[in-house]
Amino acid sequence: MSNNKLTTRLPNQNVIETARQQYENTQRSKLPSIVIDLPSKGLIYPEDSILRDGKVEMRYMTAFDEDIITNASYLQNGILFDKLIDAVLISPIKAKDIAPLDRDMLIVYSRILSYGSDYPVTVEDPKTKTVLERVVDLSKLAQKPFDLVPDKNGEFDYKVNDDITLKFAYNSKMQENATISQILKQLIRQVGTTRAESDIEHFIRYEFLARDAKEFRTFYVKNAPGINYEYDFEGEDGGTFKSRFQIGSDIFWF
């Protein structure tokens, strides 16, 4: 094939791909959509991020999108939810840009909009210790209060002692089976006036006392934005009890 034919073909392919993408965007724009309030209120993102306003728009799933949630490879590789969010988001962002604490809300709403809000779970009755099958109304899940004040980078201050103040972030994505020190390196963005990774690692290794590190982790979890998964369930005796439940990869299966 001559170079002229090759250079002619490539632009044509780009035109075709652009036209196809425009067609898909037009068709998807006709689907009903909803604006979701993020649990973080957008405060955990930098001021120049589209997520800073605390809202994203997503559309309803179609039968074609069900190919994503039934893809065994996506499930096995732990990317099923990211693939789904990328497909249904209307706001010009990607799942990788959204903190896990906010991403969970998008997953819950995808389930509600697609198959309804009833989600079957199993919980243990605290009185009888019997495992019960119950149904959670996902639409009634509340968001945890989030009142921390961010800086322009979407980071937050934490005072270790009179001499040391940290800056930490809530939009970090934790690796599985991470050690405590690895988690701290992901969360902490600044120690004192330095943001150098080597200085932060030195602080964690040689200066951050275990009791202080534990207090920081407790503060981090207590104040984290997200969904409140505590729910009122009916017990065997007809009374009610509060219990937490987990949403798993089976949220779209019923």
C-alpha positions as CSV (number, residue, x, y, z in Angstrom):
1,M,0.0,0.0,0.0
2,S,1.4,3.4,-0.9
3,N,1.9,6.1,1.7
4,N,-0.7,8.3,-0.1
5,K,-3.4,5.5,0.3
6,L,-2.4,5.0,3.9
7,T,-2.6,8.7,4.9
8,T,-5.9,9.0,3.1
9,R,-7.4,5.9,4.9
10,L,-6.4,7.0,8.4
11,P,-8.4,10.3,8.3
12,N,-11.4,8.5,6.9
13,Q,-11.3,6.0,9.8
14,N,-11.1,8.9,12.2
15,V,-14.2,10.6,10.6
16,I,-16.1,7.3,10.8
17,E,-15.2,6.8,14.5
18,T,-16.1,10.5,15.3
19,A,-19.5,10.1,13.5
20,R,-20.2,6.9,15.3
21,Q,-19.4,8.5,18.7
22,Q,-21.6,11.5,17.9
23,Y,-24.4,9.2,17.0
24,E,-24.1,7.2,20.2
25,N,-24.0,10.4,22.3
26,T,-27.1,11.7,20.6
27,Q,-29.0,8.5,21.2
28,R,-27.9,8.3,24.8
29,S,-28.9,11.9,25.4
30,K,-32.5,10.9,24.7
31,L,-32.5,8.5,27.7
32,P,-33.9,9.7,31.0
33,S,-31.2,10.8,33.5
34,I,-30.8,12.0,37.1
35,V,-28.5,14.3,38.9
36,I,-26.8,12.7,41.9
37,D,-25.6,14.6,45.0
38,L,-22.2,13.2,46.0
39,P,-21.7,12.2,49.7
40,S,-18.5,14.3,49.7
41,K,-20.4,17.4,48.5
42,G,-17.5,17.7,46.1
43,L,-15.3,19.0,48.9
44,I,-12.6,16.3,48.5
45,Y,-11.7,17.4,45.0
46,P,-9.6,20.3,43.8
47,E,-11.3,23.6,43.1
48,D,-10.7,23.2,39.3
49,S,-12.3,19.8,39.2
50,I,-15.8,19.4,37.6
51,L,-16.6,17.3,40.7
52,R,-16.1,20.2,43.1
53,D,-19.8,21.2,42.8
54,G,-20.8,17.9,44.4
55,K,-23.1,16.7,41.6
56,V,-22.9,14.4,38.7
57,E,-25.5,13.4,36.0
58,M,-26.0,9.8,35.0
59,R,-28.5,8.1,32.7
60,Y,-30.7,5.1,33.2
61,M,-29.2,1.7,32.1
62,T,-30.4,0.0,28.9
63,A,-30.6,-3.7,28.0
64,F,-27.3,-3.1,26.1
65,D,-25.6,-2.0,29.4
66,E,-26.6,-5.3,31.0
67,D,-23.8,-6.8,28.9
68,I,-21.4,-5.0,31.3
69,I,-22.9,-6.3,34.6
70,T,-22.9,-9.9,33.2
71,N,-19.3,-9.8,31.9
72,A,-17.4,-12.4,33.9
73,S,-14.1,-11.0,32.9
74,Y,-15.0,-7.5,34.3
75,L,-16.1,-9.1,37.5
76,Q,-13.1,-11.3,37.9
77,N,-10.7,-8.4,37.3
78,G,-12.6,-6.0,39.7
79,I,-13.5,-3.5,37.0
80,L,-17.2,-4.2,36.5
81,F,-18.4,-1.1,38.5
82,D,-15.9,1.2,36.8
83,K,-17.0,0.0,33.4
84,L,-20.6,0.5,34.3
85,I,-20.1,4.0,35.7
86,D,-18.1,5.1,32.6
87,A,-21.0,3.9,30.4
88,V,-23.9,5.6,32.3
89,L,-22.2,8.9,33.3
90,I,-23.4,12.0,31.3
91,S,-21.1,14.4,33.1
92,P,-17.7,14.6,31.3
93,I,-15.7,12.5,33.8
94,K,-14.5,9.0,34.3
95,A,-15.0,6.5,37.1
96,K,-11.2,6.7,37.8
97,D,-11.6,10.4,38.7
98,I,-14.3,9.7,41.3
99,A,-13.3,8.8,44.9
100,P,-14.6,5.3,46.0
101,L,-16.6,7.0,48.8
102,D,-18.6,8.8,46.1
103,R,-18.5,6.0,43.6
104,D,-20.6,3.8,45.9
105,M,-23.5,6.3,45.6
106,L,-23.5,6.0,41.8
107,I,-23.5,2.2,42.0
108,V,-26.5,2.3,44.4
109,Y,-28.4,4.7,42.1
110,S,-27.6,2.6,39.1
111,R,-29.2,-0.3,40.8
112,I,-32.3,1.7,41.9
113,L,-32.8,3.2,38.4
114,S,-32.3,-0.1,36.7
115,Y,-34.1,-2.7,38.8
116,G,-35.7,-0.9,41.7
117,S,-34.7,-0.1,45.3
118,D,-35.4,-3.5,46.9
119,Y,-32.2,-5.2,47.8
120,P,-32.2,-8.6,49.5
121,V,-29.7,-9.1,52.3
122,T,-29.0,-11.5,55.2
123,V,-28.5,-10.2,58.8
124,E,-28.2,-11.7,62.2
125,D,-30.9,-11.1,64.8
126,P,-28.9,-9.9,67.8
127,K,-31.4,-11.6,70.3
128,T,-31.7,-15.0,68.7
129,K,-28.5,-15.1,66.7
130,T,-30.6,-16.4,63.8
131,V,-29.6,-15.4,60.3
132,L,-32.5,-13.7,58.7
133,E,-33.4,-12.9,55.1
134,R,-34.5,-9.3,54.8
135,V,-35.0,-6.6,52.1
136,V,-33.4,-3.2,52.2
137,D,-35.0,-0.2,50.5
138,L,-31.9,1.4,48.9
139,S,-33.7,4.6,48.3
140,K,-33.9,5.2,52.1
141,L,-30.1,5.0,52.7
142,A,-28.9,8.2,54.2
143,Q,-25.6,10.0,53.5
144,K,-23.1,10.4,56.4
145,P,-22.7,14.1,57.5
146,F,-19.6,15.7,56.2
147,D,-18.6,19.0,57.6
148,L,-14.8,19.2,57.3
149,V,-13.4,22.3,55.6
150,P,-11.1,21.7,52.6
151,D,-8.4,23.8,51.0
152,K,-8.2,24.6,47.3
153,N,-6.8,21.1,46.6
154,G,-9.6,19.3,48.3
155,E,-7.3,18.3,51.2
156,F,-7.9,18.6,55.0
157,D,-5.8,19.6,58.0
158,Y,-5.1,17.3,60.9
159,K,-3.1,18.4,63.9
160,V,-0.9,15.6,65.3
161,N,0.5,17.8,68.1
162,D,1.6,21.3,68.7
163,D,4.5,21.0,66.2
164,I,3.1,18.9,63.4
165,T,0.1,19.3,61.1
166,L,-0.8,17.0,58.3
167,K,-2.8,17.5,55.1
168,F,-4.7,14.4,54.0
169,A,-7.1,13.5,51.3
170,Y,-10.3,11.4,51.0
171,N,-10.0,10.7,47.2
172,S,-7.3,8.1,47.5
173,K,-7.9,4.7,46.1
174,M,-6.5,2.0,48.4
175,Q,-4.8,-1.1,47.2
176,E,-6.1,-4.4,48.4
177,N,-4.3,-6.0,51.4
178,A,-2.3,-2.7,52.0
179,T,-0.4,-2.4,55.2
180,I,-1.0,0.4,57.7
181,S,2.0,2.3,56.6
182,Q,1.0,1.9,52.9
183,I,-2.5,3.2,53.7
184,L,-1.0,6.2,55.5
185,K,1.2,7.0,52.5
186,Q,-1.9,7.1,50.3
187,L,-3.8,9.3,52.7
188,I,-1.2,11.8,53.8
189,R,-0.3,14.5,51.2
190,Q,1.8,16.8,53.3
191,V,3.7,16.9,56.6
192,G,4.4,20.3,57.9
193,T,5.5,22.3,54.9
194,T,6.8,19.4,52.8
195,R,4.9,17.3,50.2
196,A,7.9,15.2,49.1
197,E,7.1,11.5,49.2
198,S,10.4,10.7,50.8
199,D,9.7,13.1,53.6
200,I,6.3,11.7,54.2
201,E,7.6,8.2,54.2
202,H,10.4,9.2,56.7
203,F,7.8,10.7,59.0
204,I,5.6,7.6,58.9
205,R,8.6,5.3,59.5
206,Y,10.5,7.2,62.2
207,E,8.3,10.0,63.7
208,F,4.6,9.1,63.6
209,L,4.1,7.3,66.9
210,A,1.7,4.3,66.8
211,R,-0.8,5.9,69.2
212,D,-0.9,9.1,67.1
213,A,-1.3,7.2,63.9
214,K,-4.2,5.2,65.4
215,E,-5.9,8.5,66.5
216,F,-5.5,9.9,63.0
217,R,-7.0,6.8,61.4
218,T,-9.9,6.9,63.8
219,F,-10.5,10.6,62.9
220,Y,-10.3,9.8,59.2
221,V,-12.9,7.0,59.4
222,K,-15.2,8.9,61.7
223,N,-15.3,12.0,59.5
224,A,-15.3,10.3,56.1
225,P,-18.2,11.0,53.7
226,G,-20.2,8.2,52.3
227,I,-23.4,6.2,52.7
228,N,-24.7,5.2,56.1
229,Y,-25.2,1.4,55.7
230,E,-26.9,1.1,59.1
231,Y,-30.5,0.0,58.7
232,D,-33.6,-0.9,60.8
233,F,-34.5,-4.5,60.4
234,E,-37.5,-6.5,61.7
235,G,-36.4,-9.2,64.2
236,E,-38.0,-12.6,64.8
237,D,-40.0,-11.3,67.7
238,G,-41.6,-8.6,65.6
239,G,-39.4,-5.8,67.1
240,T,-36.7,-3.9,65.2
241,F,-33.0,-3.8,65.5
242,K,-30.2,-1.8,63.8
243,S,-27.6,-3.5,61.8
244,R,-25.1,-2.7,59.1
245,F,-25.1,-4.5,55.8
246,Q,-22.7,-4.6,52.9
247,I,-23.3,-4.1,49.2
248,G,-21.5,-6.6,47.1
249,S,-20.9,-7.4,43.5
250,D,-24.3,-9.1,43.5
251,I,-26.1,-5.8,43.8
252,F,-27.3,-6.2,40.2
253,W,-28.3,-9.8,40.5
254,F,-31.6,-10.9,41.9
